[in-house]
Amino acid sequence: MSAAGLFVGASELNLMQVVKSLLYGGEFDFIVNQYRLPRIFLAIGVGAGLGISGVLVQGIIRNPLASPDLMGISAGAGFVATALLVYQPGVPLYLLSISAMSGGLIVGILIILIAKINQPTPARLALVGISVSVFISSGIDLLLIIHPVEINTAMVWLTGSLWGRNWQHVPFIWWSLIVLVLPALWLAWRLDIMGLGKESAEVLGIQPAKVQVLALIIAILLASISVSICGTISFVGLLAPHMARLLFGHSHRFLLPAAAFLGALLVLVADILARGIQPPIELPVGIITSLIGAPYFIFLLHRYKGW
């Protein structure tokens, strides 16, 4: 599937042209090595990060309808990153990532506090998250109206896109995965035990508050870095964990790697479709994932309406 991304786009290349470009550069070096190849690595990294983030958010809140974008984490990260881009257009990428993390962290803490205070049903908490996300997204719209920016930048933040991304962005998501996947896997059996209830977890020597805080930080970091690179790609953090549960059950030691793989596959396929449906027109990746995820989310709302 990854190899297919090297062939799809405005310029039609055959197998020999792609292989020659990968090995020796030449006439199509920019198209293959500087445009399509980094997008493959970014799609895999961003999808894996969103998949893991979705599993952790659902594990923390114990809500099957939770995900980084539906709970407003991605919107918070996007708002702060967009504000920074509007007022400091030449900001370095690492500062953009840090600002996105701060926005995601604020919104994530807000949602957790709402959950602890009001203890809503999963469906109601999902609706609260959607409301917060829509409110913050309207703030992004307002920023872009008051301080117009180049339209392609706006599209990245509003709909999620890998357009214009390059090798400069690849290390940010991949180093984040390398650093954060191990502590996420360390949390796996602890999240399983916490699913039995707070009292059972404490009896078995788990400290639920510390596990929740660490899992929340990892989830927000992964989601926020993804947003800082390619904007909000909707529903990946919801779809990947659910698909992983259908295939591998509820154990987090299997869920985490499975959701990472399936999230990577979702974003990769969505990016290939976005480039290949009607070249040279390129659709935002977020539109493709929303077309798949929105109907499934409606189904989940109906399924859990009595919770």
N, C-alpha and C positions, 0 to 999 in steps of 0.2 A: 504493500500500500504506500509506503514512504517513497518508493521509486516512482510511483505514478505521478507524484507531485513534481518531478523533474520534467515531465512531458506536457503537462497541462498549463495552458496560458494563452496569451495573445499570439505568441510565436509558436508555431507548430514545429517541433523538432523530432527527428527520428532517433532510433537507438544508437546508431553510429555517431551522430552529432553529439548526443548527450555523453556517451562514453568518452569520446575524444576530448570534449570540453572538461570533463572531470579529471582526465589524466594529463592533458597537455595545455588546457586553456584554449586560446585561439579566438575565432570569430564569435563564438557564442559563450565565451567565458563569463561575461557579466550576467547574462540571462540565467545560466545554469549555476555558477558558483557564487555569485554575489547577490542574486535575487531569489531564485527558487530554493536552493539548498539551505540557506539560513532560515527560510520560512518553514521548512520541514522540521528543523531542529526546534524552532520556536513553538510550532504547533504541538509537537510532542511534549515539550517541557511545560508549556502553559496548560495544556489539557491534563497532564499528570498532576500538576500543582492544584488545579481546580478540583480534580477528582478526590485527591487526598483531603483537601480543605473541606469538601462537602461531607465526607465520612466523619471527620472530626467534629464539625458543627452539629451534625445529626447525633453523634455520640454524646456531645456535651449537653445539648438541650433535650435529648431523647425524644426528638420530634422527627418523624419520617418526612415531613414537608419542608424541613430546613435546608438551606443551602446558602453559600456566601452572597449570591446576588439577590435571592428572594428575601434574605434577612437584612438587606441594606448595607452589608459590609463592602461589597464591590462599589455600590453607589457612593458611599462615604469616601472610599479611596479615590474614586474618580473625581469627585467634587474638589477635594483638596489638590489633587494633581492638576486638574484643569485650571483652578484658581492660580496655582503657581505658574503654569504655562502662560496664562493670560497676562499676568503682571511681570513675569520674568521669562520671556520667550526663550532665552538662551541658557536656561538652567541645565546644569549637568544631569545626566541620567541617574546618577546615584542619589542626588538630592530629590529628584522626582520620585524615586522609589521610597525614600524615607518619608516624604510628605504623604504619599499614598498609604503607607503603613499607618501613619498617625491618624488619618481620616478613617480608615477601616477599623482601627482599634477603638476609637471613640464610639462609632456606631455599634460595633460588636458589644462593647460594655453596656451601652444603652439597652440593647435588645435583651441581654442577659438579665439586667436589672428589672426590666418589665416582666420577664418570665418569672423571676423570683418573687416579685411583689404581687402580681395579679394571678399567677399560675393559670394562664388561659389554656384551653384545649389546643392540641396541635394545629387544627385548622384556623382557630382564631389567632394564634401566635403567628402563623404564616401570613395571615391578612394584615396583622400589625406590621410585620416586616416589610410586606409589599407597600403599605402606606408610607412607611419611613423611606423606603427606596424611591417611591414616586416623588415624594416631597423633595428629597435631595436631588433627584434627577431634574426636577423643575429649577432647582438652583443652578445646575449646570447650564440649562437652557438660558436662564437669565444672564449668567456670566457671558455667554456667547453672543447674546443680543446687545448687552451694554458695551462689551469689548469684543467686537467681531474679530475672529481669527481666521486663518486660512481654512477653507472648507474641508480639506482632507483631514486636518487635525481634529476638527469637530466630529467628523464621521468616526474617527478612531475611538473617541471617548463615548459617543452616544450609542453606537451600535456594535462596537468591537470589531477590529480588523487587524490583519497582519500586513496590510498594505504599507509599503515604505519601511518595513522593519529590515534590519540587516545584522551582520555579524556582531556589531557593537552591542546589540541587545541580548544575544545568546548567553553570554556568561552570567548575566544577572539571574535569569530563571534557573539555569542549570546548577550554579553554585548554591542557590537557595535550596534546590532539591537535594543536593549532596549533603548540605549541612542539616536540613530539617527532617529528612526522611528517617534517619536513625532514631531521633527522639520520638517521632511519631510511631514507629514500630515498637519502641520501648513502652509506649502507652497502650498498646493493643490489648493485652490481657487485662490491664487495669480498667479499660473502658468496658470490656466484657463483664467484669465483676460488678462495675457500677450499674450495669443494666439490671442487676438483681435487686437494686435498691440501696439507699444510702446506709442504712443500718447494717445490711449484709456486707457491704464494702468495708465499713469500719471494723467489723468483727474480723474480717480477713486481712486486716492490716493496711488497707488502702486509705489514703487521705483524699476524699473526694474533692475538696476545695482546691488542693494543689494540682490534682490531675486536671480539673476543669480549667484552671488558669493556664497551665502549660499547653493543653490542647487548644484552647482559644487563641493563645499567642501564635502557635504554629499555624493554625488555620488562617488567621488574619494575615500573617506574614506571606503565606503562599498566595492567598487571594489578592492581596494588595500589590505584590510584585507583578503578578499576572496582569492586573489592571493597569499598572504603571507602564507596562510594555505594550499592551494591545487593547486597552479599554475594557469595557464590560462585555464579556461573551456569556450570554445568558444560558441558564439551565444546565450547563455542563456539570456543575457541582451538585445538581439534583439528580440528573439522569445517570451519571456514572455510578454513584453508590447504589442506586436502586437496581441497575443492571447487574452490578457485582453481587448483590444479595440474592438475586434470582439464580445466579450461576453457582455461587460459592457459599451460600448460607450467611450466618450472622456473626461469625467469628472475625474479630477485627484483624487478626494476623493474616487472614486471607483477604478480607475486605479492602484493606489499605493498598496492597500491591495490585489487586484486581481493579479497583476504582482508578488507580493511577494509569493502568494500561488502557482501560476503556475510555477514560477521559481523554487520553492522548489520541486514541483512535477517533473519537468523536470530533475533536478539533481538527485533526489532520484531514478527515473525510470532508468536513464542512469547508475547510480552506480550499481543498481541491475542487469541490463543487462550486464554491464561490468564484473561482477563477475560470472554471470550465463550462458553466451553463451558457453564457453568452459572451465569449471573448470578442473584442478587447474590454468590454464592460466587466468590472469586477464588483461583485456584491460583497457587503460586509459579512464576515463570518458569523457575527451575532444574529443576523437575520436567519441564516440557515439553521443554527442551533435553536432559535426561538420557534421556527416552524415545526421542529420536532418536539421541543420541550413543552411548549404552551399547552397543546392538547393533552399531553401526559399529566401535566400539573392539574388541569381541570379534572381529569379522571381521579387523581389522588385526593383532591378536595372533596369530591363526591364520596370516595371510599372512606375518608376519615371524618366525615361531617358529624358523626355522632360522638367523636372523642372529646 
